[in-house]
């Protein structure tokens, strides 16, 4: 059970990190676009 829990936590963490990276990149693009 411990190993499964660890895998689930790692998967959730990687998904959150990916979403954060996508949101950050989108935000940077919007900021650059409004600057022009």
C-alpha distance matrix in Angstrom:
0.0 3.8 5.5 5.2 6.2 8.7 10.0 10.6 12.3 14.3 15.4 16.5 18.2 20.0 21.2 22.5 24.2 25.8 27.1 28.4 30.2 31.7 32.9 34.3 36.2 37.5 38.7 40.4 42.1 43.4 44.7 46.5 47.9 49.3 50.9 53.1
3.8 0.0 3.8 5.5 5.1 6.2 8.7 9.9 10.6 12.3 14.3 15.4 16.4 18.4 20.1 21.0 22.4 24.3 25.8 26.8 28.4 30.3 31.4 32.5 34.5 36.1 37.1 38.6 40.5 41.9 43.0 44.7 46.4 47.8 49.1 51.4
5.5 3.8 0.0 3.8 5.4 5.0 6.2 8.7 9.9 10.5 12.3 14.3 15.2 16.5 18.4 19.9 20.9 22.5 24.4 25.6 26.8 28.6 30.2 31.2 32.8 34.6 35.9 37.2 38.9 40.5 41.7 43.2 44.8 46.5 47.8 49.9
5.2 5.5 3.8 0.0 3.8 5.4 5.1 6.2 8.6 9.8 10.5 12.2 14.1 15.3 16.5 18.3 19.8 21.1 22.6 24.2 25.6 27.0 28.5 30.0 31.6 33.0 34.4 36.0 37.5 39.0 40.4 42.0 43.4 45.0 46.5 48.6
6.2 5.1 5.4 3.8 0.0 3.8 5.5 5.1 6.1 8.6 9.9 10.6 12.1 14.2 15.4 16.4 18.2 19.9 21.1 22.3 24.2 25.8 26.8 28.2 30.2 31.5 32.6 34.4 36.1 37.3 38.6 40.4 41.9 43.3 44.8 47.1
8.7 6.2 5.0 5.4 3.8 0.0 3.8 5.5 5.1 6.1 8.5 9.9 10.4 12.2 14.2 15.3 16.3 18.2 19.9 20.8 22.3 24.3 25.6 26.5 28.3 30.1 31.2 32.5 34.4 35.9 37.0 38.6 40.3 41.8 43.1 45.3
10.0 8.7 6.2 5.1 5.5 3.8 0.0 3.8 5.5 5.1 6.1 8.6 9.8 10.5 12.2 14.2 15.2 16.4 18.3 19.8 20.9 22.5 24.2 25.4 26.9 28.5 30.0 31.4 32.9 34.5 35.9 37.3 38.8 40.6 42.0 44.0
10.6 9.9 8.7 6.2 5.1 5.5 3.8 0.0 3.8 5.5 5.1 6.1 8.5 9.9 10.6 12.2 14.1 15.3 16.5 18.2 19.9 21.2 22.4 24.1 25.8 27.0 28.4 30.2 31.6 32.9 34.4 36.1 37.4 39.0 40.6 42.7
12.3 10.6 9.9 8.6 6.1 5.1 5.5 3.8 0.0 3.8 5.5 5.2 6.0 8.6 9.9 10.5 12.1 14.2 15.3 16.2 18.1 19.9 20.9 22.1 24.2 25.6 26.6 28.3 30.1 31.4 32.5 34.3 35.9 37.2 38.7 41.0
14.3 12.3 10.5 9.8 8.6 6.1 5.1 5.5 3.8 0.0 3.8 5.5 5.0 6.1 8.6 9.9 10.4 12.2 14.2 15.1 16.3 18.3 19.8 20.7 22.3 24.2 25.4 26.7 28.4 30.1 31.2 32.7 34.4 36.0 37.3 39.4
15.4 14.3 12.3 10.5 9.9 8.5 6.1 5.1 5.5 3.8 0.0 3.8 5.4 5.2 6.2 8.6 9.9 10.6 12.4 14.2 15.3 16.6 18.3 19.8 21.1 22.6 24.2 25.7 27.1 28.6 30.2 31.6 32.9 34.7 36.3 38.2
16.5 15.4 14.3 12.2 10.6 9.9 8.6 6.1 5.2 5.5 3.8 0.0 3.8 5.5 5.1 6.1 8.6 9.9 10.6 12.2 14.2 15.4 16.4 18.1 20.0 21.0 22.3 24.2 25.7 26.9 28.4 30.2 31.5 32.9 34.6 36.7
18.2 16.4 15.2 14.1 12.1 10.4 9.8 8.5 6.0 5.0 5.4 3.8 0.0 3.8 5.5 5.1 6.1 8.6 9.9 10.4 12.2 14.2 15.2 16.2 18.2 19.8 20.8 22.3 24.2 25.6 26.6 28.4 30.0 31.4 32.8 35.1
20.0 18.4 16.5 15.3 14.2 12.2 10.5 9.9 8.6 6.1 5.2 5.5 3.8 0.0 3.8 5.4 5.0 6.1 8.6 9.7 10.4 12.2 14.1 15.0 16.4 18.2 19.7 20.9 22.4 24.2 25.5 26.8 28.4 30.2 31.5 33.5
21.2 20.1 18.4 16.5 15.4 14.2 12.2 10.6 9.9 8.6 6.2 5.1 5.5 3.8 0.0 3.8 5.4 5.1 6.2 8.5 9.8 10.6 12.2 14.1 15.4 16.5 18.2 19.9 21.1 22.5 24.3 25.8 26.9 28.6 30.3 32.3
22.5 21.0 19.9 18.3 16.4 15.3 14.2 12.2 10.5 9.9 8.6 6.1 5.1 5.4 3.8 0.0 3.8 5.5 5.1 6.1 8.6 9.9 10.4 12.0 14.2 15.2 16.2 18.2 19.9 20.9 22.3 24.2 25.5 26.9 28.5 30.7
24.2 22.4 20.9 19.8 18.2 16.3 15.2 14.1 12.1 10.4 9.9 8.6 6.1 5.0 5.4 3.8 0.0 3.8 5.5 5.0 6.1 8.6 9.8 10.3 12.2 14.1 15.1 16.3 18.2 19.8 20.8 22.4 24.1 25.7 26.9 29.1
25.8 24.3 22.5 21.1 19.9 18.2 16.4 15.3 14.2 12.2 10.6 9.9 8.6 6.1 5.1 5.5 3.8 0.0 3.8 5.4 5.1 6.2 8.6 9.8 10.6 12.2 14.1 15.3 16.5 18.4 19.9 21.1 22.5 24.4 25.8 27.7
27.1 25.8 24.4 22.6 21.1 19.9 18.3 16.5 15.3 14.2 12.4 10.6 9.9 8.6 6.2 5.1 5.5 3.8 0.0 3.8 5.5 5.1 6.1 8.5 9.9 10.5 12.1 14.2 15.3 16.4 18.2 19.9 20.9 22.5 24.3 26.3
28.4 26.8 25.6 24.2 22.3 20.8 19.8 18.2 16.2 15.1 14.2 12.2 10.4 9.7 8.5 6.1 5.0 5.4 3.8 0.0 3.8 5.5 5.1 6.0 8.5 9.8 10.3 12.2 14.1 15.2 16.3 18.2 19.8 21.0 22.5 24.8
30.2 28.4 26.8 25.6 24.2 22.3 20.9 19.9 18.1 16.3 15.3 14.2 12.2 10.4 9.8 8.6 6.1 5.1 5.5 3.8 0.0 3.8 5.5 5.0 6.1 8.5 9.8 10.5 12.3 14.2 15.3 16.5 18.2 20.0 21.1 23.1
31.7 30.3 28.6 27.0 25.8 24.3 22.5 21.2 19.9 18.3 16.6 15.4 14.2 12.2 10.6 9.9 8.6 6.2 5.1 5.5 3.8 0.0 3.8 5.4 5.2 6.1 8.6 9.9 10.6 12.3 14.3 15.4 16.4 18.4 20.1 21.7
32.9 31.4 30.2 28.5 26.8 25.6 24.2 22.4 20.9 19.8 18.3 16.4 15.2 14.1 12.2 10.4 9.8 8.6 6.1 5.1 5.5 3.8 0.0 3.8 5.5 5.1 6.1 8.6 9.9 10.5 12.3 14.2 15.2 16.5 18.4 20.5
34.3 32.5 31.2 30.0 28.2 26.5 25.4 24.1 22.1 20.7 19.8 18.1 16.2 15.0 14.1 12.0 10.3 9.8 8.5 6.0 5.0 5.4 3.8 0.0 3.8 5.4 5.0 6.2 8.6 9.9 10.5 12.3 14.2 15.5 16.6 19.0
36.2 34.5 32.8 31.6 30.2 28.3 26.9 25.8 24.2 22.3 21.1 20.0 18.2 16.4 15.4 14.2 12.2 10.6 9.9 8.5 6.1 5.2 5.5 3.8 0.0 3.8 5.4 5.1 6.2 8.7 9.9 10.6 12.2 14.3 15.4 17.1
37.5 36.1 34.6 33.0 31.5 30.1 28.5 27.0 25.6 24.2 22.6 21.0 19.8 18.2 16.5 15.2 14.1 12.2 10.5 9.8 8.5 6.1 5.1 5.4 3.8 0.0 3.8 5.5 5.1 6.2 8.7 9.9 10.5 12.4 14.3 15.9
38.7 37.1 35.9 34.4 32.6 31.2 30.0 28.4 26.6 25.4 24.2 22.3 20.8 19.7 18.2 16.2 15.1 14.1 12.1 10.3 9.8 8.6 6.1 5.0 5.4 3.8 0.0 3.8 5.4 5.1 6.2 8.6 9.8 10.7 12.4 14.8
40.4 38.6 37.2 36.0 34.4 32.5 31.4 30.2 28.3 26.7 25.7 24.2 22.3 20.9 19.9 18.2 16.3 15.3 14.2 12.2 10.5 9.9 8.6 6.2 5.1 5.5 3.8 0.0 3.8 5.5 5.1 6.1 8.5 10.0 10.6 12.9
42.1 40.5 38.9 37.5 36.1 34.4 32.9 31.6 30.1 28.4 27.1 25.7 24.2 22.4 21.1 19.9 18.2 16.5 15.3 14.1 12.3 10.6 9.9 8.6 6.2 5.1 5.4 3.8 0.0 3.8 5.5 5.1 6.0 8.7 9.9 11.2
43.4 41.9 40.5 39.0 37.3 35.9 34.5 32.9 31.4 30.1 28.6 26.9 25.6 24.2 22.5 20.9 19.8 18.4 16.4 15.2 14.2 12.3 10.5 9.9 8.7 6.2 5.1 5.5 3.8 0.0 3.8 5.5 5.0 6.2 8.6 10.4
44.7 43.0 41.7 40.4 38.6 37.0 35.9 34.4 32.5 31.2 30.2 28.4 26.6 25.5 24.3 22.3 20.8 19.9 18.2 16.3 15.3 14.3 12.3 10.5 9.9 8.7 6.2 5.1 5.5 3.8 0.0 3.8 5.4 5.3 6.3 9.1
46.5 44.7 43.2 42.0 40.4 38.6 37.3 36.1 34.3 32.7 31.6 30.2 28.4 26.8 25.8 24.2 22.4 21.1 19.9 18.2 16.5 15.4 14.2 12.3 10.6 9.9 8.6 6.1 5.1 5.5 3.8 0.0 3.8 5.6 5.1 6.8
47.9 46.4 44.8 43.4 41.9 40.3 38.8 37.4 35.9 34.4 32.9 31.5 30.0 28.4 26.9 25.5 24.1 22.5 20.9 19.8 18.2 16.4 15.2 14.2 12.2 10.5 9.8 8.5 6.0 5.0 5.4 3.8 0.0 3.8 5.4 5.7
49.3 47.8 46.5 45.0 43.3 41.8 40.6 39.0 37.2 36.0 34.7 32.9 31.4 30.2 28.6 26.9 25.7 24.4 22.5 21.0 20.0 18.4 16.5 15.5 14.3 12.4 10.7 10.0 8.7 6.2 5.3 5.6 3.8 0.0 3.8 5.5
50.9 49.1 47.8 46.5 44.8 43.1 42.0 40.6 38.7 37.3 36.3 34.6 32.8 31.5 30.3 28.5 26.9 25.8 24.3 22.5 21.1 20.1 18.4 16.6 15.4 14.3 12.4 10.6 9.9 8.6 6.3 5.1 5.4 3.8 0.0 3.8
53.1 51.4 49.9 48.6 47.1 45.3 44.0 42.7 41.0 39.4 38.2 36.7 35.1 33.5 32.3 30.7 29.1 27.7 26.3 24.8 23.1 21.7 20.5 19.0 17.1 15.9 14.8 12.9 11.2 10.4 9.1 6.8 5.7 5.5 3.8 0.0
